[in-house]
């Protein structure tokens, strides 16, 4: 079985897509926020690799083709933003202020956590890009001397957590403004949070798409400054 699956060029793509489809079906059927398709697909891939004794390197031979789509998929998020351009123009001051506050809060939180738990510099900079999209976060981590593979995991966990708890947080704090919801999700939970924002509405999705780009740029600049603090 290992030879049959592990040597297949597109095995990684097939098992990843299959896991995601299973996640989508479970989400539709159970309607539980914990049934996140990405979370389920990760668990499914881990299960398959362990059951059939397949090395990650063999899986990645095919799975890497999905990774190539990450950057263009992120760029495509500009489409809903363009459709709501007039709304952005009317609220640009509040939008920029909210994104700046979100980026600053994320970096300060990581710094305080690093001081509290005694992180090394390498561990500290690994966590700094946790709230931006993977395509940008990997580059930031590598440039600052972090552990890129751990950064990817942290980014994914951050996105999934934001996606899962978003609606509960909005209800708890009585946040009803669509622009605020979109900015919060995009700034804190990048593309995975944006997927949830698009489920909530067009305005939420557009604002979240903008947040991914702006927060990514601001984090690239600010992370290099924060990296010197520890």
C-alpha positions in Angstrom: 0.0 0.0 0.0 2.8 2.4 0.8 4.4 1.8 -2.6 1.1 2.2 -4.3 0.1 5.5 -2.7 3.5 7.0 -1.7 4.9 7.0 -5.3 1.8 8.5 -6.9 2.7 12.0 -8.1 -0.7 13.5 -7.3 -1.4 11.4 -4.2 -0.9 14.5 -2.0 -3.4 16.5 -4.0 -6.0 13.7 -4.0 -5.8 13.0 -0.3 -5.9 16.7 0.6 -8.9 17.5 -1.6 -10.7 14.3 -0.3 -10.1 15.4 3.3 -11.5 18.9 2.5 -14.6 17.5 0.8 -15.3 15.3 3.8 -14.9 18.4 6.0 -17.4 20.3 3.8 -19.9 17.5 4.0 -19.6 17.3 7.8 -20.0 21.0 8.2 -23.2 21.1 6.1 -24.6 18.1 7.9 -23.7 18.9 11.5 -23.6 22.7 11.3 -21.0 22.8 14.0 -18.3 25.5 14.0 -15.8 22.8 15.1 -16.4 21.0 11.8 -14.0 23.3 10.0 -13.1 21.8 6.6 -9.4 22.8 6.9 -9.1 21.3 10.3 -10.8 18.1 9.3 -8.6 17.8 6.1 -5.5 18.2 8.2 -6.6 15.4 10.6 -7.6 13.3 7.6 -4.2 13.6 5.9 -2.4 12.8 9.2 -4.6 9.7 9.6 -4.0 8.5 6.1 -0.2 9.0 6.2 0.0 7.1 9.5 -2.4 4.2 8.5 -0.5 3.5 5.3 3.0 4.3 6.6 3.6 7.1 4.1 6.4 9.6 4.6 5.6 13.3 4.6 8.2 13.8 1.8 6.3 11.4 -0.4 3.0 13.1 0.3 4.5 16.5 -0.4 5.7 15.5 -3.8 2.0 15.9 -4.9 0.8 18.2 -2.2 3.2 20.9 -3.2 1.1 21.6 -6.2 -1.6 22.9 -4.0 0.9 25.2 -2.3 1.6 26.8 -5.6 -2.0 28.1 -5.7 -1.7 29.8 -2.3 -0.3 33.2 -3.6 -2.7 33.6 -6.6 -5.7 32.6 -4.4 -4.7 35.3 -2.0 -4.5 37.9 -4.8 -7.9 36.9 -6.0 -9.4 38.1 -2.7 -9.0 41.6 -4.2 -12.1 41.0 -6.4 -14.7 41.4 -3.6 -12.8 44.5 -2.3 -13.0 46.1 -5.8 -16.7 45.5 -5.8 -17.1 47.4 -2.5 -14.6 50.2 -3.3 -17.0 53.0 -2.7 -17.8 51.7 0.8 -14.0 51.6 1.5 -13.6 55.2 0.3 -16.3 56.4 2.7 -14.8 54.7 5.7 -11.1 54.6 4.9 -10.0 56.4 8.1 -11.7 53.9 10.4 -10.6 51.0 8.3 -6.9 52.0 8.4 -7.1 52.7 12.2 -8.7 49.3 12.9 -6.1 47.4 10.9 -3.2 49.2 12.5 -4.7 48.5 15.9 -5.1 44.8 15.0 -1.5 44.4 13.8 -0.1 46.3 16.8 -2.2 44.1 19.2 -1.0 40.9 17.6 2.7 41.9 17.8 2.4 43.1 21.4 0.6 39.9 22.4 3.4 37.8 21.0 6.0 40.0 22.7 4.3 39.7 26.1 3.8 35.9 25.7 7.5 35.6 24.8 8.6 37.5 28.0 6.1 35.5 30.1 7.3 32.1 28.9 10.9 32.9 28.4 11.1 32.3 24.6 14.4 32.4 22.8 14.8 35.0 20.0 14.3 32.2 17.4 11.0 31.1 19.1 9.9 34.7 19.5 10.3 35.7 15.8 8.7 32.4 14.8 5.4 33.6 16.4 5.5 37.2 15.2 3.8 36.6 11.8 1.0 34.4 13.3 -1.9 36.5 12.1 -0.9 37.1 8.5 -1.4 34.9 5.5 1.0 32.0 5.0 2.5 33.3 1.8 3.8 36.4 3.6 4.3 34.9 7.0 6.8 32.3 5.8 9.0 35.0 4.3 8.9 37.1 7.4 9.8 34.2 9.6 12.7 33.2 7.4 14.1 36.7 7.2 14.0 37.2 10.9 15.6 33.8 11.7 12.5 32.0 12.8 11.5 28.3 12.4 9.5 28.5 9.1 7.7 25.1 9.5 6.5 26.1 13.0 5.4 29.5 11.7 3.2 27.8 9.1 1.5 25.6 11.8 1.0 28.6 14.0 -0.6 30.6 11.2 -2.9 27.7 10.3 -4.0 27.3 13.9 -4.6 31.0 14.3 -6.8 31.1 11.2 -8.8 28.0 12.1 -9.3 29.3 15.7 -10.5 32.7 14.3 -12.8 30.9 11.9 -14.3 28.7 14.5 -14.9 31.2 17.3 -15.7 34.3 15.2 -19.5 34.2 15.4 -19.5 33.5 19.1 -17.2 36.4 19.8 -19.3 38.8 17.7 -22.4 37.7 19.6 -20.6 38.0 23.0 -19.4 41.5 22.4 -22.5 42.5 20.3 -20.6 43.4 17.2 -23.1 43.9 14.4 -21.4 46.3 12.0 -20.3 44.3 8.9 -17.2 46.4 8.3 -16.0 45.8 11.8 -16.6 42.0 11.5 -14.7 41.8 8.2 -11.7 43.9 9.5 -11.5 41.8 12.7 -11.4 38.5 10.8 -9.0 39.6 8.1 -6.5 41.2 10.5 -6.5 38.4 13.1 -7.2 35.3 11.0 -5.9 36.1 7.5 -7.3 34.0 4.6 -9.0 31.3 6.7 -10.8 34.1 8.6 -11.7 35.7 5.3 -13.5 32.5 4.3 -15.7 32.9 7.3 -16.2 36.6 6.6 -17.4 35.8 3.1 -19.9 33.4 4.6 -21.2 36.2 6.7 -21.7 38.6 3.8 -20.2 40.6 0.9 -19.2 43.6 3.0 -17.5 41.4 5.6 -15.6 39.5 2.8 -14.5 42.7 1.1 -13.2 44.3 4.3 -11.5 41.1 5.3 -9.8 40.8 2.0 -8.4 44.4 2.4 -7.2 43.5 5.9 -5.1 40.6 4.7 -3.1 42.8 2.3 -2.7 45.8 4.6 -2.0 43.9 7.8 0.5 41.7 5.8 2.4 44.8 4.7 2.3 46.5 8.1 3.5 43.3 9.8 6.4 42.9 7.4 7.5 46.4 8.5 6.6 46.3 12.2 7.9 42.7 12.8 11.4 43.7 12.0 11.2 46.4 14.7 9.6 44.1 17.3 12.2 41.4 16.5 14.8 43.7 18.1 13.0 43.9 21.4 14.0 40.4 22.5 
